[in-house]
Amino acid sequence: MDKCYSFFTNSQCEYFPCHKGIDEKAFNCLFCYCPLYALKDRCGGRFRYIGNIKDCSGCTVPHRKQNYGYITGRFAEIAEASKPDGRVSD
């Protein structure tokens, strides 16, 4: 998706760039906090668990411009995972 609302870069952020491996001109800050985090091990990103903590420092999925549709396409699943019972439906 190549729409203005699907991409922005905050190069003034004190953490920019927060992940390595993406050209800074193509770094998408729109999903600074990744909505897919709620999906736990079903997010589709590159993560690992350190104890009970999900570590996404090796993941660039939310920061790639081309992944806007992938993330927004999973909003229903994210909403389901965010329900009080916390279950992710299959």
TIRO-2110 file (N, C-alpha, C; in Angstrom, 1 decimal):
// TIRO-2110
0.9, -1.2, 0.0, N, 1, A
0.0, 0.0, 0.0, CA, 1, A
0.9, 1.2, 0.0, C, 1, A
0.7, 2.1, -0.9, N, 2, A
1.6, 3.3, -1.0, CA, 2, A
0.8, 4.6, -0.8, C, 2, A
0.2, 4.7, 0.4, N, 3, A
-0.6, 5.9, 0.7, CA, 3, A
0.2, 6.7, 1.8, C, 3, A
0.0, 8.0, 1.8, N, 4, A
0.7, 8.8, 2.8, CA, 4, A
0.4, 8.4, 4.2, C, 4, A
-0.8, 8.0, 4.5, N, 5, A
-1.1, 7.6, 5.9, CA, 5, A
-0.5, 6.3, 6.3, C, 5, A
0.1, 5.5, 5.4, N, 6, A
0.7, 4.2, 5.7, CA, 6, A
2.2, 4.3, 6.1, C, 6, A
2.7, 5.5, 6.1, N, 7, A
4.2, 5.6, 6.3, CA, 7, A
4.6, 6.9, 6.9, C, 7, A
5.4, 7.0, 7.9, N, 8, A
6.1, 8.2, 8.3, CA, 8, A
7.4, 7.8, 9.0, C, 8, A
8.3, 8.7, 9.0, N, 9, A
9.6, 8.5, 9.7, CA, 9, A
9.8, 9.6, 10.7, C, 9, A
10.1, 9.3, 11.9, N, 10, A
10.4, 10.2, 12.9, CA, 10, A
11.9, 10.2, 13.2, C, 10, A
12.6, 10.9, 12.3, N, 11, A
14.1, 10.8, 12.4, CA, 11, A
14.6, 11.7, 13.6, C, 11, A
13.7, 12.4, 14.2, N, 12, A
14.1, 13.2, 15.4, CA, 12, A
13.9, 12.4, 16.7, C, 12, A
13.4, 11.2, 16.6, N, 13, A
13.2, 10.4, 17.8, CA, 13, A
14.6, 10.0, 18.4, C, 13, A
14.7, 10.1, 19.7, N, 14, A
16.0, 9.8, 20.4, CA, 14, A
16.4, 8.3, 20.2, C, 14, A
15.5, 7.5, 19.8, N, 15, A
15.8, 6.1, 19.6, CA, 15, A
16.0, 5.7, 18.1, C, 15, A
15.8, 6.7, 17.2, N, 16, A
15.8, 6.4, 15.8, CA, 16, A
17.2, 6.1, 15.3, C, 16, A
17.4, 5.1, 14.5, N, 17, A
16.5, 4.0, 14.2, CA, 17, A
16.6, 2.9, 15.4, C, 17, A
15.5, 2.4, 15.8, N, 18, A
15.4, 1.5, 16.9, CA, 18, A
15.7, 0.1, 16.5, C, 18, A
15.7, -0.2, 15.2, N, 19, A
16.1, -1.6, 14.8, CA, 19, A
17.1, -1.4, 13.6, C, 19, A
18.0, -2.3, 13.5, N, 20, A
19.0, -2.3, 12.4, CA, 20, A
18.5, -3.1, 11.2, C, 20, A
19.0, -2.8, 10.1, N, 21, A
18.8, -3.6, 8.9, CA, 21, A
17.8, -2.9, 7.9, C, 21, A
17.4, -1.7, 8.2, N, 22, A
16.4, -1.0, 7.3, CA, 22, A
17.1, 0.4, 6.9, C, 22, A
17.0, 0.7, 5.7, N, 23, A
17.5, 2.0, 5.2, CA, 23, A
16.7, 3.1, 6.0, C, 23, A
17.4, 4.0, 6.6, N, 24, A
16.7, 5.1, 7.4, CA, 24, A
15.7, 5.9, 6.6, C, 24, A
15.9, 6.0, 5.3, N, 25, A
14.9, 6.8, 4.5, CA, 25, A
13.6, 5.9, 4.3, C, 25, A
13.7, 4.6, 4.5, N, 26, A
12.5, 3.7, 4.3, CA, 26, A
12.0, 3.2, 5.7, C, 26, A
12.5, 3.8, 6.8, N, 27, A
12.1, 3.3, 8.1, CA, 27, A
10.8, 3.8, 8.5, C, 27, A
9.8, 2.9, 8.7, N, 28, A
8.5, 3.3, 9.1, CA, 28, A
8.3, 3.3, 10.6, C, 28, A
7.9, 4.5, 11.1, N, 29, A
7.7, 4.6, 12.6, CA, 29, A
6.2, 4.6, 12.9, C, 29, A
5.4, 4.3, 12.0, N, 30, A
3.9, 4.4, 12.2, CA, 30, A
3.5, 3.4, 13.3, C, 30, A
4.1, 2.2, 13.3, N, 31, A
3.8, 1.2, 14.3, CA, 31, A
4.9, 1.0, 15.3, C, 31, A
5.3, 2.2, 15.9, N, 32, A
6.4, 2.2, 16.8, CA, 32, A
6.2, 1.1, 17.9, C, 32, A
5.0, 1.1, 18.4, N, 33, A
4.6, 0.0, 19.3, CA, 33, A
3.9, -1.0, 18.4, C, 33, A
4.4, -2.2, 18.2, N, 34, A
3.8, -3.1, 17.2, CA, 34, A
2.5, -3.7, 17.7, C, 34, A
1.4, -3.5, 16.9, N, 35, A
0.1, -4.1, 17.3, CA, 35, A
0.2, -5.6, 17.3, C, 35, A
1.1, -6.2, 16.6, N, 36, A
1.2, -7.7, 16.5, CA, 36, A
1.7, -8.3, 17.8, C, 36, A
2.3, -7.5, 18.6, N, 37, A
2.8, -8.0, 19.9, CA, 37, A
1.8, -8.8, 20.7, C, 37, A
0.6, -8.4, 20.6, N, 38, A
-0.5, -9.1, 21.3, CA, 38, A
-0.8, -10.5, 20.8, C, 38, A
-0.3, -10.8, 19.7, N, 39, A
-0.5, -12.1, 19.1, CA, 39, A
0.5, -13.2, 19.6, C, 39, A
1.4, -12.7, 20.4, N, 40, A
2.4, -13.6, 21.0, CA, 40, A
3.2, -14.3, 19.9, C, 40, A
3.2, -15.7, 20.0, N, 41, A
4.1, -16.4, 19.0, CA, 41, A
3.4, -16.5, 17.6, C, 41, A
2.3, -15.9, 17.4, N, 42, A
1.6, -16.0, 16.1, CA, 42, A
1.7, -14.7, 15.4, C, 42, A
2.6, -13.8, 15.8, N, 43, A
2.7, -12.5, 15.2, CA, 43, A
3.3, -12.5, 13.8, C, 43, A
4.1, -13.5, 13.5, N, 44, A
4.7, -13.5, 12.2, CA, 44, A
6.1, -12.8, 12.1, C, 44, A
6.5, -12.3, 13.2, N, 45, A
7.8, -11.5, 13.2, CA, 45, A
8.9, -12.4, 13.7, C, 45, A
10.1, -11.8, 13.7, N, 46, A
11.3, -12.5, 14.2, CA, 46, A
11.5, -12.0, 15.7, C, 46, A
11.2, -12.9, 16.6, N, 47, A
11.3, -12.6, 18.0, CA, 47, A
11.8, -13.8, 18.8, C, 47, A
12.1, -13.6, 20.0, N, 48, A
12.5, -14.7, 20.9, CA, 48, A
12.0, -14.4, 22.3, C, 48, A
11.9, -15.4, 23.1, N, 49, A
11.5, -15.2, 24.5, CA, 49, A
12.7, -15.3, 25.4, C, 49, A
12.8, -14.3, 26.3, N, 50, A
13.9, -14.3, 27.3, CA, 50, A
13.1, -14.5, 28.6, C, 50, A
13.1, -15.7, 29.0, N, 51, A
12.2, -16.1, 30.2, CA, 51, A
10.8, -15.9, 29.7, C, 51, A
10.0, -15.1, 30.4, N, 52, A
8.6, -14.9, 30.0, CA, 52, A
8.4, -13.6, 29.2, C, 52, A
9.5, -13.0, 28.8, N, 53, A
9.5, -11.7, 28.1, CA, 53, A
9.7, -11.9, 26.6, C, 53, A
8.8, -11.3, 25.8, N, 54, A
8.9, -11.4, 24.4, CA, 54, A
9.9, -10.3, 23.9, C, 54, A
11.0, -10.7, 23.3, N, 55, A
12.0, -9.8, 22.8, CA, 55, A
11.9, -9.6, 21.3, C, 55, A
11.5, -8.5, 20.9, N, 56, A
11.3, -8.2, 19.5, CA, 56, A
12.4, -7.4, 18.9, C, 56, A
13.5, -7.2, 19.6, N, 57, A
14.6, -6.4, 19.1, CA, 57, A
15.2, -6.8, 17.8, C, 57, A
15.0, -8.1, 17.4, N, 58, A
15.5, -8.6, 16.1, CA, 58, A
14.5, -8.5, 15.0, C, 58, A
13.3, -8.0, 15.2, N, 59, A
12.3, -7.9, 14.3, CA, 59, A
12.1, -6.6, 13.6, C, 59, A
11.9, -6.6, 12.3, N, 60, A
11.7, -5.3, 11.6, CA, 60, A
10.3, -5.2, 10.9, C, 60, A
9.5, -6.2, 11.1, N, 61, A
8.2, -6.3, 10.5, CA, 61, A
7.4, -4.9, 10.5, C, 61, A
7.2, -4.3, 11.7, N, 62, A
6.4, -3.1, 11.8, CA, 62, A
7.1, -1.9, 11.2, C, 62, A
8.4, -2.0, 10.9, N, 63, A
9.1, -0.8, 10.5, CA, 63, A
9.4, -0.8, 9.0, C, 63, A
8.9, -1.8, 8.3, N, 64, A
9.0, -1.9, 6.8, CA, 64, A
7.7, -1.4, 6.2, C, 64, A
7.9, -0.4, 5.3, N, 65, A
6.8, 0.3, 4.6, CA, 65, A
5.8, -0.7, 4.0, C, 65, A
6.3, -1.8, 3.4, N, 66, A
5.5, -2.7, 2.6, CA, 66, A
4.6, -3.6, 3.6, C, 66, A
4.9, -3.5, 4.9, N, 67, A
4.1, -4.4, 5.8, CA, 67, A
2.9, -3.7, 6.4, C, 67, A
2.5, -2.5, 6.0, N, 68, A
1.3, -1.8, 6.5, CA, 68, A
0.1, -2.7, 6.3, C, 68, A
-0.1, -3.2, 5.1, N, 69, A
-1.3, -4.1, 4.8, CA, 69, A
-1.3, -5.4, 5.6, C, 69, A
-0.1, -5.9, 5.8, N, 70, A
0.0, -7.1, 6.6, CA, 70, A
-0.5, -6.9, 8.0, C, 70, A
0.0, -5.8, 8.6, N, 71, A
-0.4, -5.5, 10.0, CA, 71, A
-1.9, -5.1, 10.1, C, 71, A
-2.4, -4.2, 9.3, N, 72, A
-3.8, -3.8, 9.3, CA, 72, A
-4.7, -4.9, 9.0, C, 72, A
-4.2, -5.9, 8.1, N, 73, A
-5.0, -7.0, 7.8, CA, 73, A
-5.2, -8.0, 8.9, C, 73, A
-4.5, -7.8, 10.0, N, 74, A
-4.6, -8.7, 11.2, CA, 74, A
-5.3, -8.0, 12.3, C, 74, A
-5.9, -6.9, 12.1, N, 75, A
-6.5, -6.1, 13.2, CA, 75, A
-7.6, -6.9, 13.9, C, 75, A
-8.4, -7.7, 13.1, N, 76, A
-9.5, -8.5, 13.7, CA, 76, A
-8.9, -9.5, 14.7, C, 76, A
-7.8, -10.1, 14.3, N, 77, A
-7.2, -11.1, 15.1, CA, 77, A
-6.6, -10.5, 16.4, C, 77, A
-6.0, -9.3, 16.2, N, 78, A
-5.4, -8.5, 17.3, CA, 78, A
-6.6, -8.1, 18.3, C, 78, A
-7.7, -7.7, 17.8, N, 79, A
-8.8, -7.3, 18.7, CA, 79, A
-9.3, -8.6, 19.4, C, 79, A
-9.3, -9.7, 18.8, N, 80, A
-9.8, -10.9, 19.5, CA, 80, A
-8.8, -11.3, 20.6, C, 80, A
-7.5, -11.1, 20.3, N, 81, A
-6.5, -11.4, 21.3, CA, 81, A
-6.5, -10.4, 22.5, C, 81, A
-7.1, -9.3, 22.2, N, 82, A
-7.1, -8.2, 23.3, CA, 82, A
-8.3, -8.3, 24.2, C, 82, A
-9.2, -9.3, 23.9, N, 83, A
-10.4, -9.5, 24.8, CA, 83, A
-9.9, -9.9, 26.2, C, 83, A
-10.8, -9.6, 27.1, N, 84, A
-10.4, -9.9, 28.5, CA, 84, A
-9.9, -11.3, 28.8, C, 84, A
-10.5, -12.3, 28.1, N, 85, A
-10.0, -13.7, 28.3, CA, 85, A
-8.6, -13.9, 27.7, C, 85, A
-8.1, -13.0, 26.8, N, 86, A
-6.8, -13.1, 26.3, CA, 86, A
-6.5, -14.2, 25.3, C, 86, A
-7.5, -14.9, 24.9, N, 87, A
-7.3, -16.0, 24.0, CA, 87, A
-7.2, -15.5, 22.6, C, 87, A
-6.4, -16.2, 21.8, N, 88, A
-6.2, -15.9, 20.3, CA, 88, A
-7.0, -17.0, 19.6, C, 88, A
-8.0, -16.7, 18.9, N, 89, A
-8.8, -17.7, 18.2, CA, 89, A
-8.0, -18.3, 17.0, C, 89, A
-8.3, -19.5, 16.6, N, 90, A
-7.6, -20.1, 15.5, CA, 90, A
-8.4, -19.9, 14.2, C, 90, A
END
